[in-house]
Amino acid sequence: MTITTGIVFLLSFMAALGQFFMKRTVDKISWPQETKMDALAAVISAVLQKDGLLAVFLIGSSSLMYLIALRLGQMSIVTPLTAGLIIVFTALIGWFVLKEPMPALKLTGLAMMVFGIALVFRSA
């Protein structure tokens, strides 16, 4: 495994974890119906809480790591690996942590993605 691959795996997991904390953040928002400004204020207030700040930090850090990975590796390898791994990690966090359903069709799709990621990884 190269340093670029390690960075891609880490940034993908961090991005997926950031999505988890963003989900927890938006689930806590009570959406005001009055005006769009009230809704915006509710979102900003929620993002400034612990989970929201952690989400912003993780997603922002993973974006910076993505730039490093692009600098060190081939875009045709880094981008598909990153996109696929974020989807797989996010689905697994949703399944294990949030107890979201994982029907056979979704599991089959994720397995196919893992197979595709492995093929892209092997071509590197």
C-alpha positions in Angstrom: 0.0 0.0 0.0 1.4 3.4 -1.0 1.1 6.5 1.1 -1.5 7.8 -1.3 -3.7 4.8 -0.8 -3.4 5.2 3.0 -4.4 8.8 2.7 -7.4 7.9 0.5 -8.6 5.3 3.0 -8.2 7.7 5.9 -9.8 10.6 4.2 -12.7 8.5 3.0 -13.4 7.2 6.5 -13.1 10.7 7.9 -15.6 12.0 5.3 -18.0 9.2 6.1 -17.7 9.9 9.8 -18.3 13.6 9.1 -21.5 12.6 7.3 -22.6 10.6 10.4 -22.1 13.7 12.7 -23.8 15.9 10.1 -26.8 13.5 10.2 -26.9 13.7 14.0 -26.7 17.5 13.7 -29.6 17.9 11.3 -31.7 15.4 13.2 -31.6 17.8 16.2 -32.9 20.8 14.3 -36.4 21.9 14.9 -37.3 23.4 11.5 -39.1 26.7 11.9 -41.8 27.3 9.4 -41.9 31.1 9.6 -39.3 32.3 7.2 -36.2 31.1 5.3 -34.1 33.2 7.6 -35.4 31.4 10.6 -34.6 28.1 9.0 -31.1 29.3 8.2 -30.5 30.6 11.7 -31.6 27.1 13.0 -29.1 25.4 10.8 -26.3 27.7 11.7 -27.1 27.3 15.4 -27.1 23.5 15.0 -23.8 23.5 13.1 -22.2 25.5 15.9 -22.9 22.7 18.4 -20.4 19.9 19.2 -21.6 17.4 16.6 -21.9 20.1 13.9 -18.4 21.4 14.5 -17.0 17.9 14.5 -18.8 17.2 11.2 -17.3 20.4 9.7 -13.8 19.5 11.0 -13.9 16.0 9.7 -15.3 16.9 6.3 -13.0 19.9 5.9 -9.9 17.8 6.9 -10.9 15.1 4.6 -11.1 17.6 1.7 -7.6 18.9 2.5 -6.3 15.3 2.6 -8.0 14.7 -0.8 -6.0 17.6 -2.3 -2.8 16.0 -0.9 -3.8 12.6 -2.4 -4.5 14.2 -5.8 -1.0 15.8 -5.6 0.7 12.5 -4.8 -1.3 10.2 -7.0 -3.2 9.8 -10.3 -6.6 11.4 -10.5 -8.0 8.4 -12.3 -7.1 6.3 -9.3 -7.6 8.7 -6.4 -11.0 10.0 -7.3 -12.8 6.6 -7.9 -11.3 5.1 -4.8 -12.3 8.1 -2.7 -15.8 8.3 -4.0 -16.4 4.5 -3.7 -14.9 4.2 -0.2 -16.9 7.2 1.1 -20.1 5.5 -0.1 -19.2 2.1 1.4 -18.0 3.6 4.7 -21.1 5.8 5.0 -23.4 2.8 4.3 -21.6 0.7 6.9 -21.8 3.5 9.5 -25.5 3.9 8.8 -26.0 0.1 9.1 -24.0 -0.5 12.3 -24.3 2.8 14.2 -27.6 4.3 13.1 -29.3 0.8 12.7 -30.5 1.7 9.2 -31.8 -1.3 7.2 -29.5 -3.2 4.9 -31.6 -5.1 2.5 -30.1 -7.7 0.2 -30.2 -5.5 -2.9 -28.3 -2.7 -1.1 -25.8 -5.2 0.3 -25.3 -6.6 -3.2 -24.7 -3.1 -4.6 -22.1 -2.4 -1.9 -20.3 -5.7 -2.5 -20.2 -4.8 -6.2 -18.7 -1.4 -5.3 -16.0 -3.1 -3.1 -15.2 -5.4 -6.1 -14.9 -2.3 -8.3 -12.8 -0.5 -5.8 -10.5 -3.5 -5.6 -10.2 -3.6 -9.4 -9.3 0.2 -9.5 -6.8 -0.4 -6.6 -5.2 -3.3 -8.5 -4.7 -1.2 -11.6 -2.8 1.4 -9.7 
